[in-house]
Amino acid sequence: MNERVLRVLEYDKIRDAVVRLASSSLGKARAEELYPSSDLAEVESWQQLTEEGVTVYRLRGLIPLGGIHDIRSSVRRAALGGILDAHEMLDTADTIMAGRRLKKFLQDTNEEQAMPGMMSLAELLPELKQLEDDIRQVVDDNGAVRDTASSDLRRIRSEMRTQQARIKEKLESIIRTPSYQKMLQDPIITQRNDRYCVPVKVEYRGSFDGIVHDQSASGSTLYIEPASVVRLANALRELQIKEEREVQRILQELSALVGQHAAELQDGQEALAELDFIFAKTTYARELRAVRPQMNDQGIVRVKRARHPLIDPSVVVPSDLRLGEDFILLVITGPNTGGKTVTLKTFGLLTLMAMSGLHVPTDDDSVLSTFDEVFADIGDEQSIEQSLSTFSSHMTNIVQILEKVDFRSLVLFDELGAGTDPTEGAALAMSILDFLKERGVRTVATTHYSELKGYAYNEPNAINASVEFDVQSLRPTYRLLIGVPGRSNAFAISERLGLRREIIEHAQSRLTTEDVAVDELIRKLEQNQVIANQEREQAETLRRELDELMEEFEKEKEAFYQQKDRMMERAEAEARKAVQKAEQEAAEIVEELRRIAAEERGQIKEHRLIELRKELEGKAPKLKREAKKPKAQPADRPLQSGDHVSVVHLGQKGHILEIKGNQVLIQIGMIKTKVKKDQLELLAPEKEPTRTIVGRKQVEAKHVSMELDLRGANVEEGIYAIDKKIDDALLAGLGTLHLIHGKGTGALRTGVQEYLRTHRQVKSYRYGVEGEGGNGVTVVTLK
């Protein structure tokens, strides 16, 4: 990419913004290398990493990037056998810890949403916990070697402190001695050249025995090391030399460990630099409210509501722009200060940003392309040194562009052909555009020349565009209208500014009919374009709102089904508990009945107890999430009266009494009902139960008592027992029943008779007469 276009489009300001947002010197150095690429695969990879960075911010918020240092030179020196100082060691330990923390952070985020690009970089971060611990055991947080780094160092430093205490004690005794006090400028102890001294007045130099190490600026004070402490100071110096050697030995051992892991640390440095750079790009995207564009290498551009990234977001006006699909040449016309140049720069700068892996300030679904080269001739670049005119300066640049372009290039021209005779300038501009169009070069050009409006209208692969102008406010709206050539608006502007009406009318009369018609056509096109844009924006808004509603609906539906599943699970669990409890209670009841039966010498038979238990078990509810009604199987032959059938949707068996068309009258126990044929399944004929003939009535083999004792039961239990007793009596052919409910409070008796009054199988009922139990018994006559 040529440096001139980067300068003209102010790409360096974008780069500087990313550098500013990097957290470490590593990331800033990497950001300074930000540069567009024409390789689509490389650009897509960069865009994916930026997208993953946005995902990390969205899911986790702040990124742990603290503690990262540039230790590349230190690591290289350690690998060559050099010795790192304590501060370099501390930076190395901090960087190892920062890398390990960032790696864990990214791994946790990756579990929420896959980030393959980030994870490939995170894998390069070394987890050298042992090396970090070794360094921290030697170097403290201030970058000093600890006393505990070795036993020798601890002993040497202990001796040094003892020796320092002796020296200070000796000096304290000197400055407190009255004979010396008059010789001292101040009663203090100070250091000069790492030696302990006292300030002595210059006139007492001959009287004060010692070594002079320094003199004050005025010359009135000498800093003298008393002779009595020289020997002690020399001993201290020997200890300091031993300390330095021991510290060097310790750091040499640590440096050797760092050198052993040099390759891992170097790879980790590159990964940290790249990750910091990615998060700087991510932060910049968040500042701009930018999105990831769809990239291609076919020269196809379709940006929606593009905003110039260097213009204040509160005043920038978004614009749409298309190129490379229906046309490859876009000619933008319109008045000065209308926003043509800003539109041109926006398009060029967003292209460079996208080719650098940066997200761009547009709406979603915007499309941008990579180009081998982007060329631009924008602004007044007159060269005073070369004595070139504005036209010559532009033409020199255009000549250089035309020598290098091909079909993989993007060319941006601002005021093409300006600065010379309008007729010649327009002709030259059209010829240049022909040259580029014939070679398939994607081109956007702004111009004042009205001749280029007709050129773009008549030429294939070319289209007009203009910047909208509000005649009422005399201000441009900065909106780009594609497909509509610009109008000069000279008459409208002049009238608004107060030019006499008769002058304007006279000027209009000098226009040809064709000029007036064209201007009117353009005006109508502008109006239609504005209306179309407004309707499109409204439709886009409605679409986004619908998408949001659909997304919210899907979330609510999913939440509803999850809640439903949880409720079903709870209900099933409660039902299982209820069934278990009922079974346990039933078992206890049966055991109690067995005990009573044993005490009463077998009054209750064992087989009856087993039947009762099976009946209790059969009452356990079947737990099913979704019970589907079975379908009836088609019969092998047509149904006939008397056939034994199953009513599938009721789960009951019966026999056919009558068939009328598709309706079948069937008998189910004591009930008659009508069902459709397709709800019946033909069954094999039932075997007749064994019966005993008594007179003219058939009764079942087992004995059915005419009495039912209800005493001790409540109304609900009594009704249940009565209903079953009536069924048994009817099957056994009995016509009368005696219901023993007792007198008591009368509640059971009233409830029983209320039930009998509405029972369809009861013909009549009465109280028992004398000898039958009186009011404590109800005698029932069955139908």
VENSUL-V844042 format. One record per helix or strand. SS is the DSSP state (alpha for helix, beta for strand). FROM is the first residue (numbers start at 1). TO is the last residue. If there is no record, write none. Layout:
# VENSUL-V844042
SS;FROM;TO
SS;FROM;TO
This chain:
# VENSUL-V844042
alpha;3;8
alpha;11;21
alpha;25;31
alpha;40;60
alpha;72;79
alpha;86;112
alpha;116;122
alpha;129;138
beta;139;139
beta;145;145
alpha;147;149
alpha;151;176
alpha;178;181
beta;184;184
beta;190;192
beta;195;201
alpha;202;204
beta;210;215
beta;221;226
alpha;227;260
alpha;262;288
beta;291;291
beta;294;296
beta;301;306
beta;319;323
beta;329;333
alpha;340;355
beta;360;360
beta;367;369
beta;373;377
alpha;390;404
beta;409;413
alpha;422;438
beta;442;447
alpha;451;458
beta;462;470
beta;475;482
alpha;490;496
alpha;501;509
alpha;513;599
alpha;606;618
beta;644;647
beta;652;660
beta;663;668
beta;671;676
alpha;677;679
beta;680;682
beta;691;694
beta;697;700
beta;707;709
alpha;715;732
beta;736;740
alpha;747;758
beta;762;767
alpha;774;776
beta;777;782
